[in-house]
Amino acid sequence: MYDSHLAGWKANRLTGERVNFQRGAQMSEVGVVGLGRMGSAIALRMSEQGHSVLGWTRSRREVEGIASAPDLETLCKRCETLILSLYDDTAVADVLDRLLELDLTGRLIIDTSTVVPDVLRTRMNALSDKGATAIDAPISGGPELVATGKCGIFIGGEPEAAERSRTYLAALSERIFHVGPLGAGLAMKTVNNGMIQVYMTGLGTFLPVAQRAGLPLETVLRILCGGPAGMPMVRDRIEKILGQDDTVGFDIVSALKDARVFSAVTESYGISAPILELTMAQMSEAIEDGDGDTDVARLLARAYARGALDK
């Protein structure tokens, strides 16, 4: 049975996970494939939580404090568990195809990337034939939530594989949900994170009204985030929206890539989501204006400013 109830999972953790975690930590290193913002956060968090971590990325990028493998073959030989944190469909497909050339006996592949489910699903039989087990486990929340252990993780896969993966994913968060078969994890992220994007688009629709009415942007944000119309993602980014913090948690280019994935997943189930089209249009406009590498909070600052520009 697929475990989607957090309280039940906490109970399981109290009775068994601590033992499993220690056993997993002793068996072998954990390999993290992809060391961008998310991959780096995953590798560092797992290391901080006691796992021995080995990283590898196609770009040869290294992360301070994380040992690097010279190649994917070495990583696979040394690590029973491989956590993929890659940017897009092409990157995941390339890594999976490279892995299929190696001995995968006993390997567990945990794909945390936000990509269409078919990238992993269409290779599942081949991975099984090579001796591997795989799940999709997309993460909700940016690198900052991974670093603090507050992200959400949605697992799609067979129950045995999901349970085995928790031994490792528990280092990243207590909010782990096994939501169904392979691909269900990304479907859950589409609903969850797609809703966040829809909220941002909806708020962006009304912020020009606030600007024209003479309402200070900070006042509007504080009132919203203090009541039932608020959202933690906006609350945590108020300083970024106001231009007081220019650090980037999740940039607009990556948000647009995710929105396109969510749209593709939605369409694969025969459902249309026209509001995502508006979301993607606003993100594309921001990228064209040179804001693509800024935090998604910039979208709300742009929306508020639009109230003056559209007069």
N, C-alpha and C positions, 0 to 999 in steps of 0.2 A: 504494500500500500504506500502511496506517495505521501510523504510527511510534509504538509504545508503549515502545520501549526507550530509556532515558535515555542510555546510553553512546553509542548511535548519534546521538542528537540533539546530544550534546556535540561529537562529531566534526564534525557539520554546522556547528555554531556556530564551531568553530575555523577552518573553511575558508571560510565564506561570510558568516556573520551580521554580522560587524563592518562589512563593506562595505554590506550591506543596511540596517543600523541607521543609518548615516550618510546613505544616500540617503533613507530614510524621514524622518529628522529635517529634511532640507533641503526636502522636498517641500511640507509644510504643517504647520500645528499639529495636535496631537492633541486631540480634543474629549472631555471626560469628562462624561457625563450622569448626574447624581446625586452629591451631595457630602455624603453621610452619613459614618459612620466609615470604611467601606470605600472609598467613592468618594474621600474626602479623602486617604486613605492612597495610593490608586492615583495620583491627580493629583500629590501631592507627590513620590512615589517617581519617577514618570516625569520630573518636572521636574528632580529631583536627578541623574537619569541622562542629562540633556542634551536631552530633548525640550522643545519649546515647547508648553505646555499651555494650553488654554482650557476653562473649566468652565461648566456651566449646570445648574441644578436647578429643578424646578417650584416649590419653596418660596422661591426667590430667595436661598437661603443662599449665603454666600461663604466662601472659605477664604483665609486670609492667605498671600500668596505666589503665589496662582493667579489669573490674570486671568479675569474673568467675562464671558460673552456676555450681551447684553441679552435675547436670546430664542433659541429653538431654531433658527429660520431662519438667524440670523447665524452661529450655531455651525456649522451644516451647510454654509454657504457657505464658511467659512474653513477647515474641517477635512475632509480626505479620510478620516480614520479617526475613528470615533466609538466610544468605549468606554462601554457602559452598566453602571452599578452602582446598581441600583434595588432597592427593598425587597421588592416582591411582584409577583404576577401582574398585578394591576390597574395598577400603576405602569408595568411594562414594556409592557403592552398599550397604555396611553395614549400613551406616548412613541413606540412603533412606529407607531401610527395617525397621530400628528402628523407623523412623518417621511414617511409615505406621501403626505402632501399637498405635499411639497417635491421639488425636483430632486435625485435621489440618484445621478446619473451618476458612476460611478467610486468611489462611497463604499464603505468597508469598515465594517461594523457588528460590533463584538465585544461580545456580551452576557455579562458576567461575573456577572449576577444569579443567585440561586438560586431559580428558578421552574420550573414544570412545562414540559417541552420544547415542548408544543403551542402555547404563546404565541408562540414564534418560528416554529415549523414551519408553522403555519396561515397565516402571513403571508409565507412565503418566496417563493412565486410572485409575489406582488404586489411585494415588494422587488426581485426580479430584473427584473420588468417595468419598474421605475423606474430600473434601472441599477445597483443595489446588490448587494454580496456580503455575506453574513452568516455568522457562526459562533456557536455557544454555547461559552463558555470559563469555566465556573464555577471559582471559586478555593477551594482548601482551605487554611484558615488564616485567622486574623483579621487585623485591621489591623496588629497588631504584627509579624506575619510578612511582610506586604506591605511594611512600612516597612524591614525588614531584608533583603528580597530572598530570603526563605526559604519563601515560600508554594508550593503546588503548583497547577498550572493544567491542566485537562483540556479539550482542544479536541474539539468535534464539528463536522464540516463537510467540505466538499470539500477534497482535498489542496492545490489551488492557493490556496484561501482560507486554509487553515491555515498554509501556508508564509508567505504575505503577513502574516498576523497576528503571526507570530513576530518579525518586524522590530520590532514595538512591545512585545509581551509579554515579550521578552527583558529589557526594562528592569525588569520586576517579579520575575523569577526565572529560574534555570537549569532548574528542575524543570517543564518544559513537555512535555505528552504529547498527541499527536494520537491519539485512541482510537477514532475511527470517524466515521460520518456525523452529520449534524445531530441533536442530541438525545443523542448518546452521551456527551458531556461531562458532562451532568447525571446520566446513568445511572452513570457512574464516580464522580461525587461522592456519589451516593446510597450506593453500596457503601462508599466510603472514609469519608465523614463519618458515615454511618449507623452504621458500625462503632464510631466514636469515641463516639457517643451510647449505643450498646449497652454499651460498656465502662463508661461512667460509670454507667449504670443497674445493671450487674452489681456494680460496686464499691460502689455505694450500698446494694445488698442485703446486703453482708457487713460494712459499717462498723458497723452496730448491734451486731454480734457483738463487734467489737473494743472498743466502748464498754463493753459489759456485762462483758467479761473484764478490764477495767481497763487496756487498752492505750492509751497516749497516742496521739492522732491523728497527731502529727508522727512518732512512731516508726513507726507503720504505714505512713505515706506514704513515708518515707525508705527503708524496707526494700523496699517494693513497687517504687519507682522506681529502685532500685539493682539490680534483678534482672530476670529474664525476664517477670515478671508486670506490669512497669511500662509506662507510656505517656508519651511526651514531653509531651502536652497536660497531664497531671496533674503531672508533674515541674515544668513551667514555671509551674504555678499553686499550688504548695505554700504560698507566702506569702499568696496570696489565700484559699485554703481555711482557713488558720489565722487569718485575720482581721488579718494584719499589713500587707496591701496592699489598699486598697479601690478601686483603679483598675479600670476595666471594659474588658476586651478584647472580649468578646462576651457580650451580656446574655441573660438567660433568655428574655425575650419573643422575641428574634430566634431563639434556639435552638429554641423551640417552633414558630415559623413554618417553620424549616427541616425540623424533624421531620415536620411535616404534608406538606411537599413530598415528602420521602423516602418517606413512606407512600403518597402518591398515585402516585409513580413506580413503586414496588414493585407496587401494585395494577394499574397499567396493563400490567404484564407478566404478570398472572395469578398473582402470588405474594403470599402473606400474610406479614406480619411482626408477629406478636402482641407481640413484645417492644417494638416501637415504641409500642404502645398504653400499656404501662407507663411508658415514657419520657415520653410526652406527659402522662400522668396526673400524674406527679411534677412535671413542669414547671408544669402548670396549677395544682397545689396551691401551689407556691412563688409563683406570680404572685398567686393569691388572698390569700396571706399578706403581700403587699406587697414581695416580693423580685424582682419582674419586671425591674427595671432594674439589678439587680446582676449581677456576672459569673457565668457558669455554674459556676464553682468553688463558689459558694454551695450548689449542690445536694449536694455531698459533705459540706460542713459540716452541712447539715441532716440528711443521712442518719446521720452519726455521732451527732448529738444525739438522733435518734429512738430510739437504744438506751436512753436514759434515760427518754424520754417514754412508751415503750410498755410499761414494766414494770407 
